[in-house]
């Protein structure tokens, strides 16, 4: 099956590099033929900071019939080492091509550079979650997952030729990765902004007449606050990444923005439900209807169960219970209304989404508890119109110990990335507990609310 065709249509547009499909596929195949030909059926790490370099690495690895492992550039050295050791990754793309200089030659037959895949059941890539456990899970996706998810978005907003997709989410998350795939699979162009800052997203969208962008709540907040007015050719703004502030969604609609709320995850290869908010204002709280082949059930515990060709092949080195039942348990809580719209009642109990980044609350609690003065920690998210959710923590100190909020934050800065450091830390005398020693969540949150008033 030809996945991507090589021709002179524009594939990548940015301030630094405009490239046709022939340009990038020729370069990728040359790297594959000259540097990767002796590597067979291996997992090759790619973690470039540059979207252009990442795309070249992705295509090169696919040409060589190997599997790209998309490593988040902000993973710490210890995180990378743990994942590499556990999954036995032996090759890194950057090390393989170090010092390689591509020699341009005359191209006689462009179709020689079409990207073919042997089977849609072959593994397409490995991505990492940042969700339900403190250590990221490795998610194995096959080509049919990527293709099926293309049909999901196409069933929501039909994609035409000569259109442009803005690469407005990090490519090492599934939302950003699928922007690249759906653009190339449909033969359209990717527009790469100078950064993922809201003003750069707006500028590139306007300058290059982009038709589709994907954003999180913080970006929407910034766009509304800056009173940006998009061009009329912008067909869809996909809003995902967790909690969304509905008053700002309505403001965006009033400004003529075509907002589509969507719901999905790494395990579902991006969006699997969605709807155009402009047409269903009475459903503004929902995440939309199932797309394409997606089926949804709610189990007895209130968990959202999913079945679709977009659902991953499975986790690597982790139980895949859904294979027996045929249903993937998202562990998000939700319900379906009489019209078939999905409402997310709460995300996974141990995870919040802030600025589009998944934050595991158990991981934060563990990091805080590493401090020798801390007895226990309880982390949680507070809804916020700009960030979606903000990370807060409450802690118990050992008796007779003095510790300031700033000192604890400085301790955390040495262990983790900035977005995993709580915005506020509350020092309490005790946590309300059940007979079994579990924290009474609602009671504790009421106590903390009194500090915020």
C-alpha positions as CSV (number, residue, x, y, z in Angstrom):
1,X,0.0,0.0,0.0
2,X,1.3,3.5,-0.9
3,X,1.1,5.5,2.2
4,X,2.5,8.8,0.9
5,X,2.9,9.8,-2.8
6,X,6.1,11.6,-4.0
7,X,5.3,14.7,-6.1
8,X,5.9,18.4,-6.2
9,X,3.0,19.3,-4.1
10,X,4.0,21.3,-1.0
11,X,4.4,19.1,2.1
12,X,6.0,21.4,4.7
13,X,5.7,25.2,5.0
14,X,7.6,27.2,7.6
15,X,9.7,30.3,7.9
16,X,12.8,28.1,7.8
17,X,12.0,25.5,5.2
18,X,9.4,25.0,2.4
19,X,9.6,21.4,1.0
20,X,7.6,19.4,-1.4
21,X,6.7,15.7,-0.9
22,X,9.4,14.8,-3.4
23,X,12.0,16.8,-1.4
24,X,11.3,15.2,2.0
25,X,10.6,11.6,0.7
26,X,13.8,11.7,-1.4
27,X,15.8,12.9,1.6
28,X,14.3,10.3,3.9
29,X,14.8,7.4,1.4
30,X,18.4,8.4,0.9
31,X,19.0,8.3,4.6
32,X,17.2,5.0,4.8
33,X,19.2,3.4,1.9
34,X,22.6,4.7,3.0
35,X,22.4,4.5,6.8
36,X,19.5,2.2,7.9
37,X,19.7,-0.6,5.3
38,X,21.5,-2.9,7.7
39,X,19.1,-2.4,10.5
40,X,16.0,-4.7,10.3
41,X,12.9,-4.9,12.4
42,X,14.3,-2.7,15.2
43,X,12.9,0.0,17.3
44,X,14.7,3.3,16.6
45,X,14.4,6.2,19.0
46,X,13.7,9.7,17.6
47,X,13.4,12.7,19.9
48,X,14.2,15.7,17.8
49,X,13.2,19.1,19.0
50,X,12.8,20.3,15.4
51,X,9.5,19.3,13.7
52,X,11.2,19.2,10.3
53,X,14.0,17.0,11.5
54,X,11.5,14.8,13.3
55,X,9.4,14.3,10.1
56,X,12.6,13.3,8.2
57,X,13.5,10.8,10.9
58,X,10.0,9.4,10.9
59,X,9.9,8.8,7.2
60,X,13.4,7.5,7.1
61,X,12.6,4.9,9.7
62,X,9.4,3.9,7.9
63,X,11.3,3.5,4.6
64,X,13.7,1.1,6.3
65,X,10.8,-1.0,7.6
66,X,11.8,-0.3,11.2
67,X,9.7,1.2,14.0
68,X,10.1,4.8,15.2
69,X,10.0,5.2,19.0
70,X,8.9,8.8,19.6
71,X,10.6,9.9,22.8
72,X,9.4,13.1,24.5
73,X,12.4,15.6,24.4
74,X,11.6,16.8,27.9
75,X,11.9,13.3,29.5
76,X,14.7,13.4,32.1
77,X,17.9,11.4,31.6
78,X,16.8,8.9,34.2
79,X,13.4,8.5,32.5
80,X,15.0,7.9,29.1
81,X,17.4,5.4,30.5
82,X,14.7,3.5,32.4
83,X,12.6,3.2,29.2
84,X,15.5,2.3,27.0
85,X,16.6,-0.4,29.4
86,X,13.2,-1.8,29.9
87,X,12.2,-2.0,26.2
88,X,15.7,-2.8,24.9
89,X,16.1,0.1,22.4
90,X,19.4,-0.3,20.7
91,X,19.4,2.5,18.2
92,X,18.9,6.3,18.2
93,X,18.3,8.1,14.9
94,X,20.4,11.1,15.8
95,X,23.4,8.9,16.5
96,X,23.0,7.0,13.3
97,X,22.9,10.0,11.1
98,X,25.5,12.1,13.0
99,X,27.8,13.7,10.4
100,X,25.9,12.4,7.4
101,X,25.8,14.8,4.4
102,X,23.1,14.2,1.8
103,X,24.3,14.4,-1.8
104,X,21.6,15.6,-4.1
105,X,21.3,13.7,-7.4
106,X,19.1,13.9,-10.4
107,X,15.6,12.4,-9.9
108,X,14.4,10.5,-13.0
109,X,11.4,8.7,-11.6
110,X,9.6,10.5,-8.7
111,X,7.4,7.5,-8.0
112,X,10.5,5.6,-6.8
113,X,10.2,7.7,-3.6
114,X,6.6,6.8,-2.8
115,X,6.4,5.5,0.7
116,X,5.0,2.0,0.7
117,X,4.0,-0.2,3.7
118,X,3.8,-3.9,3.5
119,X,0.7,-4.3,5.7
120,X,-1.6,-2.0,7.6
121,X,-1.2,-4.4,10.5
122,X,2.5,-3.6,10.9
123,X,3.6,-1.5,13.8
124,X,3.7,2.1,12.9
125,X,5.2,3.7,16.0
126,X,5.6,3.6,19.7
127,X,4.5,6.6,21.8
128,X,4.5,7.1,25.5
129,X,1.7,8.1,27.8
130,X,2.1,10.5,30.7
131,X,-1.1,9.5,32.4
132,X,-2.3,6.7,34.6
133,X,1.0,5.6,36.2
134,X,4.0,7.6,37.4
135,X,6.1,5.8,34.8
136,X,5.0,6.4,31.2
137,X,3.4,3.4,29.4
138,X,4.6,2.5,25.9
139,X,1.8,2.4,23.5
140,X,2.1,0.4,20.3
141,X,0.1,1.7,17.3
142,X,-0.2,0.0,13.9
143,X,-0.7,1.7,10.6
144,X,-4.4,0.8,10.5
145,X,-4.8,2.7,13.8
146,X,-3.4,5.8,12.1
147,X,-5.5,5.4,9.0
148,X,-8.7,4.6,10.9
149,X,-8.2,7.7,13.0
150,X,-7.9,9.7,9.8
151,X,-11.3,8.5,8.9
152,X,-12.6,9.6,12.3
153,X,-11.6,13.2,11.6
154,X,-12.7,13.0,8.0
155,X,-16.2,11.9,9.2
156,X,-16.4,15.0,11.4
157,X,-14.9,17.5,8.9
158,X,-14.4,16.2,5.3
159,X,-10.8,16.9,4.3
160,X,-10.3,18.1,0.7
161,X,-7.2,18.5,-1.5
162,X,-5.0,21.6,-1.4
163,X,-5.6,22.3,2.3
164,X,-3.2,23.1,5.1
165,X,-2.9,21.8,8.6
166,X,-1.2,23.8,11.3
167,X,1.3,21.8,13.5
168,X,0.0,23.5,16.6
169,X,0.5,20.7,19.2
170,X,3.8,18.9,20.2
171,X,4.5,16.2,17.6
172,X,5.7,13.8,20.4
173,X,2.1,13.7,21.7
174,X,-0.5,11.8,19.7
175,X,-2.5,15.0,19.0
176,X,0.5,16.6,17.2
177,X,1.7,13.4,15.6
178,X,-1.7,12.8,14.0
179,X,-1.7,16.3,12.5
180,X,1.4,15.3,10.6
181,X,-0.1,11.9,9.6
182,X,-3.5,13.2,8.5
183,X,-1.9,16.0,6.4
184,X,0.4,13.6,4.6
185,X,-2.1,10.8,4.2
186,X,-4.5,13.2,2.5
187,X,-1.7,14.8,0.4
188,X,-1.9,18.2,2.1
189,X,0.6,20.5,3.6
190,X,1.8,21.0,7.2
191,X,2.4,24.6,8.3
192,X,5.0,24.8,11.1
193,X,4.7,27.9,13.3
194,X,7.8,29.5,14.8
195,X,6.7,28.1,18.2
196,X,3.6,26.8,20.0
197,X,3.0,30.2,21.6
198,X,-0.5,31.5,20.9
199,X,0.7,34.5,18.9
200,X,2.9,32.4,16.7
201,X,0.0,30.0,16.0
202,X,-2.2,32.9,15.1
203,X,0.4,34.5,12.9
204,X,1.2,31.3,10.9
205,X,-2.5,30.4,10.6
206,X,-3.2,33.8,9.1
207,X,0.0,34.2,6.9
208,X,-0.4,30.8,5.3
209,X,-4.2,30.5,5.2
210,X,-4.3,27.3,7.3
211,X,-7.5,25.3,7.2
212,X,-7.2,23.2,10.4
213,X,-5.6,23.8,13.8
214,X,-5.7,21.8,17.0
215,X,-5.4,23.7,20.4
216,X,-5.8,23.2,24.1
217,X,-7.8,25.4,26.5
218,X,-4.9,27.7,27.3
219,X,-4.4,28.6,23.7
220,X,-8.1,29.3,23.2
221,X,-8.0,31.6,26.3
222,X,-5.0,33.5,24.8
223,X,-6.7,33.8,21.4
224,X,-9.8,35.3,23.0
225,X,-7.9,37.6,25.4
226,X,-5.9,38.9,22.4
227,X,-9.0,39.5,20.4
228,X,-7.6,37.7,17.4
229,X,-9.8,37.4,14.3
230,X,-9.1,34.4,12.1
231,X,-9.5,34.3,8.3
232,X,-12.6,32.8,6.8
233,X,-10.8,29.8,5.3
234,X,-10.1,28.3,8.7
235,X,-12.5,25.4,8.6
236,X,-12.0,23.9,12.0
237,X,-10.4,24.6,15.4
238,X,-10.2,21.3,17.2
239,X,-10.3,21.8,21.0
240,X,-9.1,19.0,23.2
241,X,-6.7,18.2,26.0
242,X,-9.1,18.1,28.9
243,X,-11.3,20.6,30.6
244,X,-12.5,23.5,28.4
245,X,-14.0,26.8,29.7
246,X,-17.4,27.0,28.0
247,X,-17.9,30.7,28.3
248,X,-14.7,31.1,26.3
249,X,-15.9,28.6,23.7
250,X,-19.0,30.6,23.3
251,X,-17.0,33.8,22.9
252,X,-14.9,32.1,20.2
253,X,-18.1,31.1,18.4
254,X,-19.4,34.7,18.6
255,X,-16.2,35.8,16.9
256,X,-16.9,33.4,14.0
257,X,-14.4,30.7,15.1
258,X,-15.5,27.2,14.1
259,X,-14.9,25.2,17.3
260,X,-15.0,21.4,17.4
261,X,-14.6,19.9,20.8
262,X,-12.9,16.5,20.7
263,X,-12.0,13.7,23.0
264,X,-9.3,11.0,22.7
265,X,-6.0,9.7,24.0
266,X,-2.7,8.1,22.9
267,X,-4.4,4.7,23.3
268,X,-7.1,5.8,20.8
269,X,-4.7,7.4,18.3
270,X,-6.1,10.8,19.0
271,X,-9.7,12.0,18.6
272,X,-12.6,9.5,18.6
273,X,-15.5,11.7,19.6
274,X,-16.3,15.3,18.5
275,X,-18.9,17.8,17.4
276,X,-19.2,21.3,16.0
277,X,-20.0,23.5,18.9
278,X,-21.5,26.2,16.7
279,X,-24.3,23.9,15.7
280,X,-25.0,22.3,19.0
281,X,-24.8,25.0,21.7
282,X,-27.1,22.9,23.9
283,X,-24.4,20.2,24.0
284,X,-21.6,22.6,24.8
285,X,-20.7,20.5,28.0
286,X,-20.2,17.3,26.0
287,X,-17.3,15.9,24.0
288,X,-19.5,15.0,21.1
289,X,-20.6,11.9,19.3
290,X,-18.6,8.8,18.4
291,X,-16.7,9.3,15.1
292,X,-16.6,6.8,12.2
293,X,-16.5,3.3,13.6
294,X,-16.2,4.2,17.3
295,X,-18.5,2.4,19.8
296,X,-19.0,3.5,23.4
297,X,-20.3,1.8,26.4
298,X,-20.4,2.9,30.1
299,X,-19.7,0.1,32.5
300,X,-21.3,-0.4,36.0
301,X,-18.6,1.7,37.6
302,X,-19.2,4.6,35.2
303,X,-16.0,4.1,33.2
304,X,-16.0,4.9,29.4
305,X,-15.4,1.7,27.4
306,X,-14.3,2.0,23.7
307,X,-14.2,-0.2,20.7
308,X,-12.7,1.1,17.4
309,X,-10.1,0.4,14.7
310,X,-8.3,3.4,16.3
311,X,-7.7,1.7,19.6
312,X,-4.0,0.8,20.0
313,X,-2.5,-2.7,19.4
314,X,-1.6,-2.6,23.1
315,X,0.8,-1.6,25.8
316,X,4.3,-3.0,25.6
317,X,5.2,-5.1,28.8
318,X,1.9,-4.2,30.4
319,X,-1.4,-6.2,30.6
320,X,-3.8,-5.7,27.8
321,X,-7.1,-6.8,29.3
322,X,-9.2,-5.2,26.7
323,X,-8.0,-7.8,24.2
324,X,-10.1,-10.4,25.9
325,X,-13.2,-8.3,26.1
326,X,-12.8,-6.4,22.9
327,X,-13.4,-3.1,24.8
328,X,-10.8,-0.7,25.9
329,X,-11.4,0.8,29.4
330,X,-10.3,4.5,29.3
331,X,-10.9,4.7,33.1
332,X,-12.4,8.1,32.5
333,X,-15.8,8.6,34.0
334,X,-18.7,9.7,31.8
335,X,-22.2,9.1,30.4
336,X,-24.1,9.2,27.2
337,X,-27.2,11.2,26.8
338,X,-30.3,10.2,24.8
339,X,-28.9,11.8,21.6
340,X,-25.7,9.8,21.9
341,X,-23.4,12.6,23.0
342,X,-20.6,11.7,25.4
343,X,-20.2,13.7,28.5
344,X,-16.9,13.4,30.5
345,X,-17.8,13.5,34.2
346,X,-14.2,13.3,35.3
347,X,-10.8,12.2,33.9
348,X,-8.8,9.3,35.4
349,X,-8.8,9.8,39.1
350,X,-5.0,10.0,39.2
351,X,-4.5,12.4,36.3
352,X,-5.2,16.1,35.5
353,X,-4.6,18.0,32.2
354,X,-3.0,21.4,32.5
355,X,-2.2,23.4,29.4
356,X,-2.6,20.2,27.3
357,X,0.0,18.3,29.4
358,X,-1.1,15.2,31.3
359,X,0.0,15.3,35.0
360,X,0.0,12.1,37.1
361,X,-1.1,13.0,40.6
362,X,0.5,9.9,42.1
363,X,3.8,10.9,40.6
364,X,3.6,14.4,42.1
365,X,2.7,13.0,45.5
366,X,5.8,10.7,45.3
367,X,8.1,13.5,44.3
368,X,6.9,15.7,47.2
369,X,7.2,12.8,49.6
370,X,10.9,12.4,48.7
371,X,11.6,15.4,50.8
372,X,12.8,14.3,54.2
373,X,10.5,16.7,56.0
374,X,7.3,15.5,54.4
375,X,5.0,12.9,55.9
376,X,2.4,12.8,53.2
377,X,1.2,14.7,50.1
378,X,-2.2,15.0,48.3
379,X,-2.2,16.6,44.9
380,X,-5.2,17.7,42.8
381,X,-6.4,19.9,40.0
382,X,-8.5,23.1,40.2
383,X,-10.4,24.1,37.1
384,X,-9.0,27.2,35.5
385,X,-10.3,29.2,32.5
386,X,-6.8,29.7,31.0
387,X,-4.9,26.4,31.7
388,X,-7.9,24.0,31.9
389,X,-6.7,22.8,35.3
390,X,-4.0,24.0,37.7
391,X,-1.9,21.7,39.9
392,X,-2.2,22.2,43.7
393,X,-0.8,20.1,46.5
394,X,-1.4,19.8,50.2
395,X,1.3,18.4,52.5
396,X,1.8,17.2,56.1
397,X,5.1,18.1,57.7
398,X,7.0,16.1,60.4
399,X,6.5,17.6,63.9
400,X,8.9,20.4,64.8
401,X,10.0,20.9,61.1
402,X,9.9,24.2,59.4
403,X,9.6,24.3,55.6
404,X,8.4,27.1,53.3
405,X,6.5,26.8,50.0
406,X,9.4,28.2,48.1
407,X,11.9,25.8,49.6
408,X,9.7,22.8,48.7
409,X,9.3,24.2,45.1
410,X,13.0,24.6,44.8
411,X,13.4,20.9,45.9
412,X,11.0,19.8,43.2
413,X,12.7,21.9,40.5
414,X,15.7,19.6,40.8
415,X,13.6,16.5,40.2
416,X,11.1,17.3,37.5
417,X,9.9,19.6,34.8
418,X,8.3,23.0,35.5
419,X,4.7,22.1,34.7
420,X,4.8,19.3,37.3
421,X,5.5,21.8,40.1
422,X,2.4,22.8,42.0
423,X,1.2,26.3,41.6
424,X,0.3,26.4,45.3
425,X,1.3,24.2,48.2
426,X,-0.7,24.1,51.4
427,X,0.8,23.0,54.7
428,X,-1.9,21.3,56.8
429,X,-1.9,20.0,60.3
430,X,-3.8,16.8,59.3
431,X,-5.6,15.1,56.5
432,X,-9.2,13.8,57.0
433,X,-9.1,10.0,56.8
434,X,-11.5,7.2,56.5
435,X,-11.4,4.2,58.8
436,X,-9.2,2.4,56.3
437,X,-6.8,5.3,56.3
438,X,-7.8,6.8,52.9
439,X,-8.0,10.5,52.4
440,X,-11.5,11.9,52.4
441,X,-11.1,13.8,49.2
442,X,-14.1,16.1,49.2
443,X,-13.6,17.0,52.9
444,X,-10.0,17.9,52.2
445,X,-10.8,20.0,49.2
446,X,-13.4,22.0,51.2
447,X,-10.6,22.7,53.8
448,X,-8.3,23.9,51.0
449,X,-11.1,26.0,49.5
450,X,-11.2,28.0,52.7
451,X,-7.6,29.0,52.2
452,X,-8.4,30.2,48.7
453,X,-11.2,32.5,49.7
